[in-house]
């Protein structure tokens, strides 16, 4: 698939999602970058900002299978992955697939489930497979987990461990709408639900073709070194206990390649790295306790690193 075809598919999906979700173009683009690069997304924001609506709208814009799970403290790992049950009529065990056997999985309020249940997603998200009773079952392509969580509630929740967070390509926040966006939301939802009339504008094969082709985007050696410099600075920064892993640097590279395609280029620039570094890297950091007490955020540390890293000149990156 040519880069222009990938861009056209992404533009169709983005325009379709915008028919329902108001004023979140950057977040929608980031969600598409995750979808095409094969990553997963954690949507974190206060209740009512449209996290679940955004995930549902993306799922309905693509002609593929979408399933939603409401995470609760009593949810079991087998409720996600499936079980082998004994069929008395046949006299043998049969596999009953869980909701992870889908294309887009909406994990609503993921931090309400216990760590045991959360960890059942690790193999699914990283290796695109599920192992039950020693038998491995492959998940279908494309496979995207969109998880939501509420950052203001702590009662009845379980914080995601670092290993789980590292499986998410990006952590995104929607934020409150502006006054004009708020008026548009009220008018749009005043007489009905736009999501109900939404139709798919891309197929499962379109997404798979884009996933198989974006890696052809060129990345200059200087841009690679610039990206790696940012990652390595997180490992030696005074405010950080645990920096970005090699998985994180690969995630940033893939995201930049997709962003380049969506912006009409066949090569990555430092602007791609700057635009995505915060969303891709910040949630992978573990800050020192003193840093957290000083109200310094992971996003703030990434922004500081970006201002200090030397940016390659344009003449060095354009093919």
Secondary structure, 3 states (H helix, E strand, C coil): CCHHHHHHHHHHHHHHHCCCCCCCHHHHHHHHHHHHHCCCEEEECCCCCCHHHHHHHHHHHEECCEEEEECCCCCCHHHHHEEEEEECCCCEEEEEECCCCCCEEEEECHHHCCHHHHHCHHHHHHHCEEEECCEEEECCCCCEEEEEECCCCCCCCCCCCHHHHCCCCEEECCCCCCHHHHHHHHHHHCCCCHHHHCCCCEEHHHHHHHHHHHHHCECCHHHHHHHHHHHHHHHHCCCEEECCCHHHHHHHHHHHHHHHHHCCCCECCHHHHHHHHHHHHHHHCEECHHHHHCCCCHHHHHHHHHHHCCCCCHHHHCC
